[in-house]
Amino acid sequence: MCIEKAFSQEVAAAARDILWKDLGMDPNDPGSWKKPVVRLGMYSQPPFVESANTAVLHGAYDQLVGANNWLPCYAMGTFPIRFPSYEDPGDAGWHVDASFPGSDPDNFFEWRINVNSKGR
């Protein structure tokens, strides 16, 4: 499913500008793109928070899990930014997001992955 116009082009441009600044690369100069992947993370600036908290998205969250059954997003996690490269990025094909906590919810190394989505 695709949610059209989940946030404005202006918000997207503002977030993109922050990411390019933090990359220290020129978006218009592929010669400055030296690595196949660069990871940036934990962004809580207004464009990132705004992009996840629009009325359109809140409506979608309500449809998915029910009204008031979710928490607003106030920070974005890792952004793996990939560039054209023949170099092995070192992470191709292995990434899986953990989906739910184990016995200690504050210890993210204990979080579980379950292909059948059971035990939540």
C-alpha positions in Angstrom: 0.0 0.0 0.0 1.2 3.5 -0.8 0.0 6.6 1.1 0.0 9.5 -1.4 1.0 12.9 0.0 1.8 11.6 3.5 3.7 14.8 4.0 4.6 17.9 2.0 7.4 18.3 -0.5 8.7 21.2 1.6 9.0 18.9 4.6 10.8 16.3 2.5 13.2 18.9 1.1 14.0 20.3 4.6 14.8 16.7 5.9 16.8 16.0 2.8 18.9 19.2 3.2 19.7 18.1 6.8 20.8 14.7 5.6 23.0 16.1 2.8 24.6 18.6 5.2 25.4 15.7 7.7 26.8 13.6 4.8 29.3 16.3 4.0 28.8 15.6 0.3 27.5 17.5 -2.6 24.2 16.2 -4.0 25.1 17.6 -7.4 28.7 16.1 -7.5 28.7 12.3 -7.7 32.5 12.5 -7.4 32.0 13.5 -3.7 30.1 10.2 -3.1 33.1 8.1 -1.9 31.4 5.2 -0.1 28.7 2.8 -1.2 26.6 3.4 2.0 26.7 5.9 4.8 24.6 5.5 7.9 23.2 8.6 9.6 20.9 8.3 12.6 18.6 9.6 15.2 17.1 12.7 13.8 14.6 14.7 15.9 14.7 18.0 14.0 11.2 19.4 13.1 11.1 18.2 9.5 11.6 14.6 10.6 9.1 14.7 13.4 6.6 16.5 11.2 7.0 13.9 8.4 5.9 11.1 10.7 3.1 13.0 12.4 0.7 14.4 9.7 -3.0 14.0 9.9 -2.8 11.6 6.9 -0.4 9.3 8.6 -2.2 9.5 12.0 -5.3 8.3 10.2 -3.3 5.4 8.7 -1.9 4.5 12.1 -5.4 4.4 13.5 -6.6 2.2 10.7 -3.7 -0.2 11.2 -3.7 -0.6 15.0 -6.7 1.2 16.2 -7.2 4.8 17.6 -4.9 5.6 20.5 -3.0 2.2 20.2 0.2 3.8 19.0 2.7 6.5 20.1 3.7 9.5 18.1 7.2 9.4 16.6 9.6 12.0 17.9 12.8 10.8 16.4 13.8 8.9 13.3 16.3 6.0 13.5 19.1 5.1 11.1 19.1 6.3 7.5 21.3 4.0 5.4 22.1 6.3 2.4 23.3 4.3 -0.6 25.3 5.5 -3.5 26.0 3.9 -6.9 29.2 1.9 -6.4 30.9 -1.3 -7.5 32.4 -1.6 -4.0 30.7 -4.1 -1.6 28.7 -2.1 1.0 29.3 -4.9 3.5 25.6 -5.1 4.5 23.9 -6.3 1.3 21.0 -8.8 2.1 21.3 -9.3 5.8 19.3 -6.6 7.5 16.2 -7.5 9.6 14.3 -5.2 12.0 13.6 -6.6 15.4 9.8 -6.5 16.0 9.1 -6.9 19.7 10.8 -6.8 23.1 11.9 -9.8 25.1 11.7 -10.0 28.9 13.6 -6.7 29.3 12.0 -4.1 26.9 14.7 -1.6 27.7 17.5 -3.9 26.4 17.2 -3.7 22.6 19.7 -6.5 22.3 17.1 -8.8 23.8 14.4 -7.8 21.2 13.0 -10.7 19.2 12.4 -11.5 15.6 9.6 -13.8 14.7 8.7 -14.6 11.2 5.2 -15.8 12.3 4.5 -12.7 14.3 3.6 -14.7 17.4 4.3 -14.1 21.1 3.8 -10.3 21.1 
